[in-house]
Amino acid sequence: MSSSFPLAALRQLSALALSTLFLAPLAQADAIAPQRLSMLDNAMQAQIDDGHLAGIATLIYQDGEIVHRQQLGYQDIASETPLAEDTLYKIFSLTKPVTAVALLMLVEEGKLSLDDPLEKYLPQFKDLQVASALDADPANLPTEPATHAVTVRELMNYTGGFTYGRFTQSAVDTLYQQADLFTRDITLEQLVDRIADIPLRHQPGTRWHYSFSIDIQARLVEVLSGQPYDVFLSERVLDPLGMSDTAYYVSADKAERLATSYHSTDAGLQPMPKDDWLSKPTLIMGGSGLVSTMDDYLRFARMLLNEGELDGVRLLQPETVQAMRSRQLPEGIAGPEWAPGNTFGLNVAVVDDPAPAGYLPQGTFWWWGIEGPWAWIDPDNQRIVMGMMQNTDFRHSRVVHNTVSHILFRPAE
């Protein structure tokens, strides 16, 4: 999910999808043709048969109802436990849109403004320095003052100058790695303090870059609400939406429903340990960490599709959701290089050119998690397309996503 993501991987499609792609025309705002749905199931089954995935679930919701749903393959290969509708998935970065909603609720309440400087609420980010040579020795990194204070909007459009330390290489990324920011044994406050001590990777507002900025957003929620982030999220977002299976860890009574993650190797799919997901971590993150089901996350996506309201519960005003799914980047700044055809809103990508975006309809806003789960929300066609999978090969996840979007949305020729 870095700016250096290999675009060649995005152009790969399954042989099945390529051979049958043009059989069923699709007009926008029409129901997806049955032939395309059959092609989708066959292509996803091929992912399992070819040993790429242990299992994958897909769902399409349109005009107020689920029009297609399929669970294929296994939740756990060794026990031959099939995927089920209530299987629990580690959704990783699908946590990010949830954090956007949490912070935007506080914006609506007047607790902060998108154009406020971050240092107004988190003073450790005052007088930030910026790396002036990304290829320098990290121990002797030359820096210069930030041209302006990072704003809350820049946190949410990913132009704040922060990084993750995992997906790109530079002196600043090395400093992030040395700071051990992914340990589950520190608090969110400690994580943010460590980030504030590291120079920015680039000047604020000058480029899109994937980063810990979402976790800084979660810390903002804590400071402004006076609650631990997971408590705020439960009380203000998850519980009101009826997302009873969504949390930062899996309780003992639900453990058997947690899907196993797999790592692709030359010897086949190898299972990953589950232990860290079966107890509450000290580090509650805004950018990852939630476990959820297809049905729970569908409720969250439906709320956004319905411009902030679901079943009589309103979390955001329509204009706030519209801002979330609109371009929020500075003039002249492009969105993710690895997601051509997309600009960026507030914690979500937004399709502005369908063809390079895998033919996702214009205006679709979306994100995905590093083990593959994704959600595409299409306001113009009142449609949500979701998938759940658990594989550490994130490049292959993008191949799967592109295969699905081509099958469902590529125009007939």
Secondary structure, DSSP 8 states (H G I E B T S, - for coil): --TT--HHHHT---HHHHHHTTSS---TTS---HHHHHHHHHHHHHHHHTTS-SEEEEEEEETTEEEEEEEEEEEETTTTEE--TT-BEE-GGGHHHHHHHHHHHHHHTTS--TTSBGGGT-GGGTT-EEES-TTS-GGG--EEE-SS--BHHHHHTT-SS---SSSS-SHHHHHHHHTTTT-TTS-HHHHHHHHHTS-BSS-TTS-----THHHHHHHHHHHHHSS-HHHHHIIIIITTTT-TT-BSS--GGGGGGB---EEEETTEEEE---GGGSS--S---SSS--EE-HHHHHHHHHHHHTTSEETTEESS-HHHHHHHTS--S-TT----TTSTTEEE-SSSEEES-TTTTTT--TT-EEEE-TTS-EEEEETTTTEEEEEE--BS-HHHHHHHHHHHHHHHH----
